[in-house]
């Protein structure tokens, strides 16, 4: 029965690693989405500014 704590420990470690990977993945995913959104909004803002410039100029 000495293998039970070792198995339990390794399972706990695996779960910890898994949660770490999931957290990292979600964080990176959110960062990537935010980056894309920011870039999109900036492009949109630039487009609006250019359109206004052409309309007024």
C-alpha positions, 0 to 999 in steps of 0.5 A: 500500500506504499504506492498509494500516497505516491500515486496520489501525490503524482496525481495532485502534482499533475492536477496542479500542472494542468491547472497551471497550464490552463491558467497560462493558456487563458491568460495568453489567450486573453492577452492575444484577444486584447491585443487584436481588439486594441489593434482593430480599434486603433485601425478603426480610429485611424480610418475614422480620422482619415475619413473625417480629414478627407471630408473636412479637407 
